[in-house]
Amino acid sequence: MLNWFQECATSMSDEVVHKLESLRDRIVLRTGRVFRLIFKTDTLTGKKLGVNAAGKQLLFGKIAGRRHGYADERSALDAALQFSRFVDDPDVAVVKRDDKYFFYEIDTKSITGKDLSTYEDLRACTFYDSYPKGHRLLCVGSENKHFRFYLGQASPREYTLPPDMTHADSLATLRKKAVANHERLVGMTRDLGATKDHRTVFAAAYRVITVRAIAEFDSYKQAGKPESAQFDGRLICNFARRYFAAYDAYAAGRMREVDEVWRTAFDAGRIAQAKDFSQFSVSEILLLSMCAHIIHDLALTLGAIGYDKGQLQSDTYDHFNQALIEEKDRILAAVEEHFGETDLHRLERPFTRALQAISQRFNAGDLGQDVARGAFAALRGLAKQLFHRGYSKAKIGEVALFAEDLARKGLPGGN
């Protein structure tokens, strides 16, 4: 019967579809064992679907796992992952209903002509909550255990978004704002670390970096270099705010406000956490977060703070690369404080491959050589180059996303 309804829905007018849906709702959905999604294919295939003007298609799923659902997100994700081990080529949707979670086996192949395999496949599709009311789509998973989330991941508590810099700020005001950024990172690291939340990885690393950045700011001020201190302070404030804004939007479930580079990073960490941080996953979380924050956010920050490409600002920017090299051990120790001995030493090879591929794809020079100066320094060099080239926000996002996808394939951890 479900197949019959689906065939009708793809070939008839919206008015007829509505009547059929109403009939189906009375006959079938009373059982509570069927979930319907509105599905829109964007770039997954070029196949014409024969659907309504909005390009939407009905997609049905049959319940799998416990009929009465699971108590929490973690249990439902674990069940969906286990289901993928024993069923050939399953695509799944995990749904929240009231305070319970259910997962459904869905058939995307009948619509797109192919199963969902990679995270890129999931990214190319759009799913909408549809029926029954009171159900919320948590995520959709592919046959290869990649997951894209549609509901946010709650934060342990709400944090204040520190104020952005202004061009009128005094050095004292910039320092006060930089300290507010550090205080938020301290709180995030403490709260997230208490439950070994995947977001601890980047928050812990960023806390160490921010301490050093404030020390560099103070050093410039004491040395009588107010222009360098001003540039450094503006960068600290605007740069961190972009990360905090992405974190807050994802936590609140405002997915449309989350830049794709951050959504990819957070999704990967979230499923890695569900897998109890399997091999390479801590490295993956850190590298994806670095790609999002440094390649994407930093390139945009340079434009926002008025980077003039002059020698003084260029030297100030490059000087911090050496500072990051000196902080490497402290950064790794901050992460390992919460996760024990990690696989972060394995970053170099996939990172080098990613930079070389970026160099070839975007004609960005020999970036692979920058790895000798450290991952952070190499990514900062790339961000600076993207800004110098005048790339748009969309183009910068394309480069960062390309780097993330290469990193995910090189480090098979979460997504």
VENLIN-V455390 format. One record per residue. N is the residue number from 1. RES is the residue in three letters. SS is DSSP state (@ for helix, = for strand, . for the rest). NEAR is the number of other ideal C-beta (glycine too) atoms within 12 Angstrom. Layout:
N_RES_SS_NEAR / N_RES_SS_NEAR
//
This chain:
1_MET_._17 / 2_LEU_@_28 / 3_ASN_@_16 / 4_TRP_@_17 / 5_PHE_@_29 / 6_GLN_@_33 / 7_GLU_@_19 / 8_CYS_@_23 / 9_ALA_@_35 / 10_THR_@_29 / 11_SER_@_19 / 12_MET_._21 / 13_SER_._16 / 14_ASP_@_19 / 15_GLU_@_11 / 16_VAL_@_17 / 17_VAL_@_27 / 18_HIS_@_17 / 19_LYS_@_17 / 20_LEU_@_28 / 21_GLU_@_28 / 22_SER_@_16 / 23_LEU_@_19 / 24_ARG_@_28 / 25_ASP_@_21 / 26_ARG_@_12 / 27_ILE_@_16 / 28_VAL_._26 / 29_LEU_@_27 / 30_ARG_@_13 / 31_THR_@_17 / 32_GLY_._23 / 33_ARG_._24 / 34_VAL_=_34 / 35_PHE_=_42 / 36_ARG_=_37 / 37_LEU_=_38 / 38_ILE_=_29 / 39_PHE_=_40 / 40_LYS_=_26 / 41_THR_=_30 / 42_ASP_._19 / 43_THR_._16 / 44_LEU_._30 / 45_THR_._20 / 46_GLY_._12 / 47_LYS_._19 / 48_LYS_._13 / 49_LEU_._29 / 50_GLY_._19 / 51_VAL_._25 / 52_ASN_._21 / 53_ALA_._10 / 54_ALA_._14 / 55_GLY_._22 / 56_LYS_=_27 / 57_GLN_=_37 / 58_LEU_=_40 / 59_LEU_=_42 / 60_PHE_=_36 / 61_GLY_=_38 / 62_LYS_=_29 / 63_ILE_=_33 / 64_ALA_=_31 / 65_GLY_._33 / 66_ARG_._20 / 67_ARG_._15 / 68_HIS_._16 / 69_GLY_._29 / 70_TYR_=_29 / 71_ALA_._17 / 72_ASP_._18 / 73_GLU_@_32 / 74_ARG_@_24 / 75_SER_@_21 / 76_ALA_@_37 / 77_LEU_@_38 / 78_ASP_@_28 / 79_ALA_@_32 / 80_ALA_@_44 / 81_LEU_@_34 / 82_GLN_@_23 / 83_PHE_@_30 / 84_SER_@_32 / 85_ARG_@_14 / 86_PHE_@_14 / 87_VAL_._22 / 88_ASP_._12 / 89_ASP_._22 / 90_PRO_._34 / 91_ASP_=_45 / 92_VAL_=_46 / 93_ALA_=_51 / 94_VAL_=_49 / 95_VAL_=_43 / 96_LYS_=_30 / 97_ARG_=_26 / 98_ASP_._16 / 99_ASP_._15 / 100_LYS_=_26 / 101_TYR_=_35 / 102_PHE_=_40 / 103_PHE_=_42 / 104_TYR_=_42 / 105_GLU_=_36 / 106_ILE_=_44 / 107_ASP_._29 / 108_THR_._41 / 109_LYS_@_24 / 110_SER_@_24 / 111_ILE_@_35 / 112_THR_@_30 / 113_GLY_._16 / 114_LYS_._23 / 115_ASP_._30 / 116_LEU_._40 / 117_SER_._24 / 118_THR_._27 / 119_TYR_@_38 / 120_GLU_@_26 / 121_ASP_@_30 / 122_LEU_@_42 / 123_ARG_@_32 / 124_ALA_._26 / 125_CYS_=_39 / 126_THR_=_26 / 127_PHE_=_43 / 128_TYR_=_24 / 129_ASP_=_26 / 130_SER_=_29 / 131_TYR_=_30 / 132_PRO_._24 / 133_LYS_._13 / 134_GLY_._16 / 135_HIS_=_31 / 136_ARG_=_30 / 137_LEU_=_37 / 138_LEU_=_42 / 139_CYS_=_44 / 140_VAL_=_43 / 141_GLY_=_50 / 142_SER_._37 / 143_GLU_._31 / 144_ASN_._26 / 145_LYS_._37 / 146_HIS_._39 / 147_PHE_=_47 / 148_ARG_=_38 / 149_PHE_=_40 / 150_TYR_._34 / 151_LEU_._32 / 152_GLY_._29 / 153_GLN_._35 / 154_ALA_._21 / 155_SER_._26 / 156_PRO_._22 / 157_ARG_._15 / 158_GLU_._16 / 159_TYR_._30 / 160_THR_._16 / 161_LEU_._23 / 162_PRO_._31 / 163_PRO_._21 / 164_ASP_._28 / 165_MET_._34 / 166_THR_._18 / 167_HIS_._17 / 168_ALA_._10 / 169_ASP_._24 / 170_SER_._18 / 171_LEU_@_28 / 172_ALA_@_17 / 173_THR_@_22 / 174_LEU_@_37 / 175_ARG_@_30 / 176_LYS_@_22 / 177_LYS_@_34 / 178_ALA_@_42 / 179_VAL_@_27 / 180_ALA_@_28 / 181_ASN_@_41 / 182_HIS_@_31 / 183_GLU_@_23 / 184_ARG_@_35 / 185_LEU_@_37 / 186_VAL_@_23 / 187_GLY_@_25 / 188_MET_@_38 / 189_THR_@_32 / 190_ARG_@_23 / 191_ASP_@_26 / 192_LEU_@_36 / 193_GLY_@_27 / 194_ALA_._15 / 195_THR_._17 / 196_LYS_._28 / 197_ASP_._33 / 198_HIS_._40 / 199_ARG_._46 / 200_THR_@_39 / 201_VAL_@_46 / 202_PHE_@_45 / 203_ALA_@_42 / 204_ALA_@_39 / 205_ALA_@_44 / 206_TYR_@_42 / 207_ARG_@_36 / 208_VAL_@_32 / 209_ILE_@_45 / 210_THR_@_44 / 211_VAL_@_28 / 212_ARG_@_32 / 213_ALA_@_39 / 214_ILE_@_34 / 215_ALA_@_26 / 216_GLU_@_34 / 217_PHE_@_40 / 218_ASP_@_24 / 219_SER_@_20 / 220_TYR_@_32 / 221_LYS_@_25 / 222_GLN_@_15 / 223_ALA_._16 / 224_GLY_._11 / 225_LYS_._23 / 226_PRO_@_20 / 227_GLU_@_22 / 228_SER_@_31 / 229_ALA_@_34 / 230_GLN_@_33 / 231_PHE_@_42 / 232_ASP_@_41 / 233_GLY_@_41 / 234_ARG_@_40 / 235_LEU_@_46 / 236_ILE_@_46 / 237_CYS_@_40 / 238_ASN_@_36 / 239_PHE_@_42 / 240_ALA_@_42 / 241_ARG_@_32 / 242_ARG_@_39 / 243_TYR_@_45 / 244_PHE_@_38 / 245_ALA_@_27 / 246_ALA_@_35 / 247_TYR_@_45 / 248_ASP_@_30 / 249_ALA_@_24 / 250_TYR_@_37 / 251_ALA_@_32 / 252_ALA_@_21 / 253_GLY_._25 / 254_ARG_._19 / 255_MET_@_30 / 256_ARG_@_14 / 257_GLU_@_19 / 258_VAL_._32 / 259_ASP_._34 / 260_GLU_@_34 / 261_VAL_@_42 / 262_TRP_@_39 / 263_ARG_@_40 / 264_THR_@_45 / 265_ALA_@_48 / 266_PHE_@_45 / 267_ASP_@_45 / 268_ALA_@_50 / 269_GLY_@_43 / 270_ARG_@_42 / 271_ILE_@_46 / 272_ALA_@_42 / 273_GLN_@_36 / 274_ALA_@_37 / 275_LYS_._31 / 276_ASP_._19 / 277_PHE_._32 / 278_SER_._23 / 279_GLN_._17 / 280_PHE_._31 / 281_SER_@_35 / 282_VAL_@_41 / 283_SER_@_39 / 284_GLU_@_48 / 285_ILE_@_50 / 286_LEU_@_50 / 287_LEU_@_51 / 288_LEU_@_53 / 289_SER_@_48 / 290_MET_@_44 / 291_CYS_@_49 / 292_ALA_@_44 / 293_HIS_@_41 / 294_ILE_@_47 / 295_ILE_@_51 / 296_HIS_@_44 / 297_ASP_@_41 / 298_LEU_@_42 / 299_ALA_@_43 / 300_LEU_@_35 / 301_THR_@_35 / 302_LEU_@_37 / 303_GLY_@_28 / 304_ALA_@_23 / 305_ILE_._32 / 306_GLY_._20 / 307_TYR_._29 / 308_ASP_._18 / 309_LYS_._19 / 310_GLY_._14 / 311_GLN_@_13 / 312_LEU_@_21 / 313_GLN_@_28 / 314_SER_@_23 / 315_ASP_@_19 / 316_THR_@_36 / 317_TYR_@_38 / 318_ASP_@_23 / 319_HIS_@_28 / 320_PHE_@_40 / 321_ASN_@_33 / 322_GLN_@_20 / 323_ALA_@_32 / 324_LEU_@_33 / 325_ILE_@_25 / 326_GLU_@_21 / 327_GLU_._29 / 328_LYS_@_27 / 329_ASP_@_17 / 330_ARG_@_23 / 331_ILE_@_34 / 332_LEU_@_29 / 333_ALA_@_20 / 334_ALA_@_33 / 335_VAL_@_40 / 336_GLU_@_24 / 337_GLU_@_23 / 338_HIS_@_32 / 339_PHE_@_31 / 340_GLY_._14 / 341_GLU_._14 / 342_THR_._32 / 343_ASP_._30 / 344_LEU_@_34 / 345_HIS_@_19 / 346_ARG_@_24 / 347_LEU_@_37 / 348_GLU_@_25 / 349_ARG_@_22 / 350_PRO_@_33 / 351_PHE_@_41 / 352_THR_@_28 / 353_ARG_@_24 / 354_ALA_@_43 / 355_LEU_@_42 / 356_GLN_@_25 / 357_ALA_@_24 / 358_ILE_@_37 / 359_SER_@_27 / 360_GLN_@_17 / 361_ARG_@_19 / 362_PHE_@_26 / 363_ASN_._14 / 364_ALA_._33 / 365_GLY_._21 / 366_ASP_._19 / 367_LEU_@_36 / 368_GLY_@_25 / 369_GLN_@_16 / 370_ASP_@_32 / 371_VAL_@_27 / 372_ALA_@_18 / 373_ARG_@_26 / 374_GLY_._30 / 375_ALA_@_43 / 376_PHE_@_40 / 377_ALA_@_34 / 378_ALA_@_39 / 379_LEU_@_43 / 380_ARG_@_38 / 381_GLY_@_37 / 382_LEU_@_43 / 383_ALA_@_44 / 384_LYS_@_35 / 385_GLN_@_32 / 386_LEU_@_40 / 387_PHE_@_35 / 388_HIS_@_21 / 389_ARG_._21 / 390_GLY_._14 / 391_TYR_._27 / 392_SER_._15 / 393_LYS_@_23 / 394_ALA_@_17 / 395_LYS_@_22 / 396_ILE_@_38 / 397_GLY_@_28 / 398_GLU_@_24 / 399_VAL_@_40 / 400_ALA_@_43 / 401_LEU_@_33 / 402_PHE_@_32 / 403_ALA_@_47 / 404_GLU_@_47 / 405_ASP_@_35 / 406_LEU_@_32 / 407_ALA_@_46 / 408_ARG_@_38 / 409_LYS_@_26 / 410_GLY_@_28 / 411_LEU_._36 / 412_PRO_._26 / 413_GLY_._40 / 414_GLY_._42 / 415_ASN_._44
//
